[in-house]
Amino acid sequence: MFDPNTLVNMTIKPDVTAFFDTETNTVSYVVKDPNSTACAVIDSVMDIDYAAGRISYAAADKIVQHINDKHLSVEWLIETHAHADHLSAAPYIQSKVGGKLGIGAKIRIVQDVFGKIFNEGTEFQRDGSQFDRLFEDGDTYTIGGMTAFAFDTPGHTPACMTHVIGDAAFVGDTLFMPDGGTARADFPGGDARILYRSIKRVLTLPPEMRLFMCHDYAPGGRSIKWETSVAEQRAHNIHVRDGISEDEFVAMRAARDATLAMPRLIIPSIQVNIRAGQLPEPDESGKRFLKVPVNGL
């Protein structure tokens, strides 16, 4: 297995700008090379009024405006995984400011699983071809003068990856802030034991490595936060701090996940995100539809 520490370069300190979406508690990021105008967008959000069936782009437009105001050049649009709680705005942002769309290569597993659940038919490609780049464990890519790399951190979903850019790591849903713990592992393809091992892989990174979360739910009513460190997670994470065993974690996750309702937007999110943020193809009349599998999730 690839050792992520072989590629860590803590001397590079990217500029990170966060955008918090209150509707989905999602944090999106613009990550800029400090020595050029090059940047990447990570885990963007497309708005949906689910009851009305209307898509809009207020959250994405804030990112686009920031990019334009700062005269940035978008080189990558990164998805840490196929999200189940918000719709990706990557194709919309790509149409406005460019960039290549990348996700973990194991998205093909997710596409296969949910292609069956949503009865997508043979016209839905399950080979990841909707994306511009499929990252394998240890793959590198550049953002201006920065070398970024991705490594597998499955467990929440099979396709979850952590992206390391200099002294910053973007962990998706693998971890929450220390007082929030960890993500659920009961979706199709999820596995609590694998999640524990993935988290421990993240926590082998240097103690001072900045960790950026994809979500925050403000436990206890505190203010929203999204940045922590490897050292802080190892010392204080309520689910996986040092000293908590794999078996203890698996038992905790199984008990906790059994109490959790499905995310409000899981049905539209999965169908859109396995298509790299695109809506399903229109029917003969030009209308697009999302399916609801009854008793299917």
Secondary structure as a PSIPRED ss2 file (coil, helix, strand):
# PSIPRED VFORMAT (PSIPRED V4.0)

   1 M C   1.000  0.000  0.000
   2 F C   1.000  0.000  0.000
   3 D C   1.000  0.000  0.000
   4 P H   0.000  1.000  0.000
   5 N H   0.000  1.000  0.000
   6 T H   0.000  1.000  0.000
   7 L C   1.000  0.000  0.000
   8 V C   1.000  0.000  0.000
   9 N C   1.000  0.000  0.000
  10 M C   1.000  0.000  0.000
  11 T C   1.000  0.000  0.000
  12 I C   1.000  0.000  0.000
  13 K C   1.000  0.000  0.000
  14 P C   1.000  0.000  0.000
  15 D E   0.000  0.000  1.000
  16 V E   0.000  0.000  1.000
  17 T E   0.000  0.000  1.000
  18 A E   0.000  0.000  1.000
  19 F E   0.000  0.000  1.000
  20 F E   0.000  0.000  1.000
  21 D E   0.000  0.000  1.000
  22 T C   1.000  0.000  0.000
  23 E C   1.000  0.000  0.000
  24 T C   1.000  0.000  0.000
  25 N C   1.000  0.000  0.000
  26 T E   0.000  0.000  1.000
  27 V E   0.000  0.000  1.000
  28 S E   0.000  0.000  1.000
  29 Y E   0.000  0.000  1.000
  30 V E   0.000  0.000  1.000
  31 V E   0.000  0.000  1.000
  32 K E   0.000  0.000  1.000
  33 D C   1.000  0.000  0.000
  34 P C   1.000  0.000  0.000
  35 N C   1.000  0.000  0.000
  36 S C   1.000  0.000  0.000
  37 T C   1.000  0.000  0.000
  38 A E   0.000  0.000  1.000
  39 C E   0.000  0.000  1.000
  40 A E   0.000  0.000  1.000
  41 V E   0.000  0.000  1.000
  42 I E   0.000  0.000  1.000
  43 D C   1.000  0.000  0.000
  44 S C   1.000  0.000  0.000
  45 V C   1.000  0.000  0.000
  46 M E   0.000  0.000  1.000
  47 D E   0.000  0.000  1.000
  48 I E   0.000  0.000  1.000
  49 D E   0.000  0.000  1.000
  50 Y C   1.000  0.000  0.000
  51 A C   1.000  0.000  0.000
  52 A C   1.000  0.000  0.000
  53 G C   1.000  0.000  0.000
  54 R E   0.000  0.000  1.000
  55 I E   0.000  0.000  1.000
  56 S E   0.000  0.000  1.000
  57 Y C   1.000  0.000  0.000
  58 A H   0.000  1.000  0.000
  59 A H   0.000  1.000  0.000
  60 A H   0.000  1.000  0.000
  61 D H   0.000  1.000  0.000
  62 K H   0.000  1.000  0.000
  63 I H   0.000  1.000  0.000
  64 V H   0.000  1.000  0.000
  65 Q H   0.000  1.000  0.000
  66 H H   0.000  1.000  0.000
  67 I H   0.000  1.000  0.000
  68 N H   0.000  1.000  0.000
  69 D H   0.000  1.000  0.000
  70 K C   1.000  0.000  0.000
  71 H C   1.000  0.000  0.000
  72 L C   1.000  0.000  0.000
  73 S E   0.000  0.000  1.000
  74 V E   0.000  0.000  1.000
  75 E E   0.000  0.000  1.000
  76 W E   0.000  0.000  1.000
  77 L E   0.000  0.000  1.000
  78 I E   0.000  0.000  1.000
  79 E C   1.000  0.000  0.000
  80 T C   1.000  0.000  0.000
  81 H C   1.000  0.000  0.000
  82 A C   1.000  0.000  0.000
  83 H C   1.000  0.000  0.000
  84 A C   1.000  0.000  0.000
  85 D C   1.000  0.000  0.000
  86 H C   1.000  0.000  0.000
  87 L E   0.000  0.000  1.000
  88 S C   1.000  0.000  0.000
  89 A C   1.000  0.000  0.000
  90 A H   0.000  1.000  0.000
  91 P H   0.000  1.000  0.000
  92 Y H   0.000  1.000  0.000
  93 I H   0.000  1.000  0.000
  94 Q H   0.000  1.000  0.000
  95 S H   0.000  1.000  0.000
  96 K H   0.000  1.000  0.000
  97 V H   0.000  1.000  0.000
  98 G C   1.000  0.000  0.000
  99 G C   1.000  0.000  0.000
 100 K E   0.000  0.000  1.000
 101 L E   0.000  0.000  1.000
 102 G E   0.000  0.000  1.000
 103 I E   0.000  0.000  1.000
 104 G E   0.000  0.000  1.000
 105 A C   1.000  0.000  0.000
 106 K C   1.000  0.000  0.000
 107 I H   0.000  1.000  0.000
 108 R H   0.000  1.000  0.000
 109 I H   0.000  1.000  0.000
 110 V H   0.000  1.000  0.000
 111 Q H   0.000  1.000  0.000
 112 D H   0.000  1.000  0.000
 113 V H   0.000  1.000  0.000
 114 F H   0.000  1.000  0.000
 115 G H   0.000  1.000  0.000
 116 K H   0.000  1.000  0.000
 117 I H   0.000  1.000  0.000
 118 F C   1.000  0.000  0.000
 119 N C   1.000  0.000  0.000
 120 E C   1.000  0.000  0.000
 121 G C   1.000  0.000  0.000
 122 T C   1.000  0.000  0.000
 123 E C   1.000  0.000  0.000
 124 F C   1.000  0.000  0.000
 125 Q C   1.000  0.000  0.000
 126 R C   1.000  0.000  0.000
 127 D C   1.000  0.000  0.000
 128 G C   1.000  0.000  0.000
 129 S C   1.000  0.000  0.000
 130 Q C   1.000  0.000  0.000
 131 F C   1.000  0.000  0.000
 132 D C   1.000  0.000  0.000
 133 R E   0.000  0.000  1.000
 134 L E   0.000  0.000  1.000
 135 F E   0.000  0.000  1.000
 136 E C   1.000  0.000  0.000
 137 D C   1.000  0.000  0.000
 138 G C   1.000  0.000  0.000
 139 D C   1.000  0.000  0.000
 140 T E   0.000  0.000  1.000
 141 Y E   0.000  0.000  1.000
 142 T E   0.000  0.000  1.000
 143 I E   0.000  0.000  1.000
 144 G C   1.000  0.000  0.000
 145 G C   1.000  0.000  0.000
 146 M E   0.000  0.000  1.000
 147 T E   0.000  0.000  1.000
 148 A E   0.000  0.000  1.000
 149 F E   0.000  0.000  1.000
 150 A E   0.000  0.000  1.000
 151 F E   0.000  0.000  1.000
 152 D E   0.000  0.000  1.000
 153 T C   1.000  0.000  0.000
 154 P C   1.000  0.000  0.000
 155 G C   1.000  0.000  0.000
 156 H C   1.000  0.000  0.000
 157 T C   1.000  0.000  0.000
 158 P C   1.000  0.000  0.000
 159 A C   1.000  0.000  0.000
 160 C C   1.000  0.000  0.000
 161 M E   0.000  0.000  1.000
 162 T E   0.000  0.000  1.000
 163 H E   0.000  0.000  1.000
 164 V E   0.000  0.000  1.000
 165 I E   0.000  0.000  1.000
 166 G C   1.000  0.000  0.000
 167 D C   1.000  0.000  0.000
 168 A E   0.000  0.000  1.000
 169 A E   0.000  0.000  1.000
 170 F E   0.000  0.000  1.000
 171 V C   1.000  0.000  0.000
 172 G C   1.000  0.000  0.000
 173 D C   1.000  0.000  0.000
 174 T C   1.000  0.000  0.000
 175 L E   0.000  0.000  1.000
 176 F C   1.000  0.000  0.000
 177 M C   1.000  0.000  0.000
 178 P C   1.000  0.000  0.000
 179 D C   1.000  0.000  0.000
 180 G C   1.000  0.000  0.000
 181 G C   1.000  0.000  0.000
 182 T E   0.000  0.000  1.000
 183 A C   1.000  0.000  0.000
 184 R C   1.000  0.000  0.000
 185 A C   1.000  0.000  0.000
 186 D C   1.000  0.000  0.000
 187 F C   1.000  0.000  0.000
 188 P C   1.000  0.000  0.000
 189 G C   1.000  0.000  0.000
 190 G C   1.000  0.000  0.000
 191 D C   1.000  0.000  0.000
 192 A H   0.000  1.000  0.000
 193 R H   0.000  1.000  0.000
 194 I H   0.000  1.000  0.000
 195 L H   0.000  1.000  0.000
 196 Y H   0.000  1.000  0.000
 197 R H   0.000  1.000  0.000
 198 S H   0.000  1.000  0.000
 199 I H   0.000  1.000  0.000
 200 K H   0.000  1.000  0.000
 201 R H   0.000  1.000  0.000
 202 V H   0.000  1.000  0.000
 203 L C   1.000  0.000  0.000
 204 T C   1.000  0.000  0.000
 205 L C   1.000  0.000  0.000
 206 P C   1.000  0.000  0.000
 207 P C   1.000  0.000  0.000
 208 E C   1.000  0.000  0.000
 209 M C   1.000  0.000  0.000
 210 R E   0.000  0.000  1.000
 211 L E   0.000  0.000  1.000
 212 F E   0.000  0.000  1.000
 213 M C   1.000  0.000  0.000
 214 C C   1.000  0.000  0.000
 215 H E   0.000  0.000  1.000
 216 D C   1.000  0.000  0.000
 217 Y C   1.000  0.000  0.000
 218 A C   1.000  0.000  0.000
 219 P H   0.000  1.000  0.000
 220 G H   0.000  1.000  0.000
 221 G H   0.000  1.000  0.000
 222 R C   1.000  0.000  0.000
 223 S C   1.000  0.000  0.000
 224 I C   1.000  0.000  0.000
 225 K C   1.000  0.000  0.000
 226 W C   1.000  0.000  0.000
 227 E E   0.000  0.000  1.000
 228 T E   0.000  0.000  1.000
 229 S E   0.000  0.000  1.000
 230 V H   0.000  1.000  0.000
 231 A H   0.000  1.000  0.000
 232 E H   0.000  1.000  0.000
 233 Q H   0.000  1.000  0.000
 234 R H   0.000  1.000  0.000
 235 A H   0.000  1.000  0.000
 236 H H   0.000  1.000  0.000
 237 N C   1.000  0.000  0.000
 238 I C   1.000  0.000  0.000
 239 H C   1.000  0.000  0.000
 240 V C   1.000  0.000  0.000
 241 R C   1.000  0.000  0.000
 242 D C   1.000  0.000  0.000
 243 G C   1.000  0.000  0.000
 244 I C   1.000  0.000  0.000
 245 S C   1.000  0.000  0.000
 246 E H   0.000  1.000  0.000
 247 D H   0.000  1.000  0.000
 248 E H   0.000  1.000  0.000
 249 F H   0.000  1.000  0.000
 250 V H   0.000  1.000  0.000
 251 A H   0.000  1.000  0.000
 252 M H   0.000  1.000  0.000
 253 R H   0.000  1.000  0.000
 254 A H   0.000  1.000  0.000
 255 A H   0.000  1.000  0.000
 256 R H   0.000  1.000  0.000
 257 D H   0.000  1.000  0.000
 258 A C   1.000  0.000  0.000
 259 T C   1.000  0.000  0.000
 260 L C   1.000  0.000  0.000
 261 A C   1.000  0.000  0.000
 262 M C   1.000  0.000  0.000
 263 P C   1.000  0.000  0.000
 264 R C   1.000  0.000  0.000
 265 L C   1.000  0.000  0.000
 266 I H   0.000  1.000  0.000
 267 I H   0.000  1.000  0.000
 268 P H   0.000  1.000  0.000
 269 S H   0.000  1.000  0.000
 270 I H   0.000  1.000  0.000
 271 Q H   0.000  1.000  0.000
 272 V H   0.000  1.000  0.000
 273 N H   0.000  1.000  0.000
 274 I C   1.000  0.000  0.000
 275 R C   1.000  0.000  0.000
 276 A C   1.000  0.000  0.000
 277 G C   1.000  0.000  0.000
 278 Q C   1.000  0.000  0.000
 279 L C   1.000  0.000  0.000
 280 P C   1.000  0.000  0.000
 281 E C   1.000  0.000  0.000
 282 P C   1.000  0.000  0.000
 283 D C   1.000  0.000  0.000
 284 E C   1.000  0.000  0.000
 285 S C   1.000  0.000  0.000
 286 G C   1.000  0.000  0.000
 287 K C   1.000  0.000  0.000
 288 R C   1.000  0.000  0.000
 289 F C   1.000  0.000  0.000
 290 L C   1.000  0.000  0.000
 291 K C   1.000  0.000  0.000
 292 V C   1.000  0.000  0.000
 293 P C   1.000  0.000  0.000
 294 V C   1.000  0.000  0.000
 295 N C   1.000  0.000  0.000
 296 G C   1.000  0.000  0.000
 297 L C   1.000  0.000  0.000
